[in-house]
Amino acid sequence: MNIVNIVDLERTHEISFHDSDLCSLSIDFVERTVEFILNVCVGEPGSADPERRRRAHVVMSGLEYLVLAPPDPTYPYQRGVAVDIDPCGPDETVSSRYQIPQGAFSGRFFVSDWNSFIHFAAMDVQLTWLESKQ
């Protein structure tokens, strides 16, 4: 099955990015990729049980854009911990600025610890587990 967007990725792996912890992200401008290291919710969304999370490496390739909106200065964004994210559809005020090619997807993660968003558009997304299933 060809996974082409975040919704397909969640459905195929029977996971939810809702309440996942974003540990890191890195961008390769030459290869046009962005890599996320996440503790993904593999159980009931919203569960506080850490055993219901699994470490994953998510790579978006054919990167069209990545926009990190600044954290809300009234939030404790300098805590030095993984941040809680929730997937959202694209924000038209951001995505309308770009000519996204046919076959690409766009979306955003709401970063609740920042009260802010990470916007993205890419051609493909893949997930690799970094730890075995428990």
Buried (B, 14 or more C-beta within 10 A) or exposed (E): EEBBBBBBBBEEBEBBBBBBBBBEBEBEEEEBBBBBBBBBBBEEEEEEEEEBBBEBBBBBBBBBBBBBBEBEEEBEBEEEEBBBBBBBEBBEEBBEEBEBEEEBBBBBBBBEBBBBBBBBBBBBBEBEBEEEEE
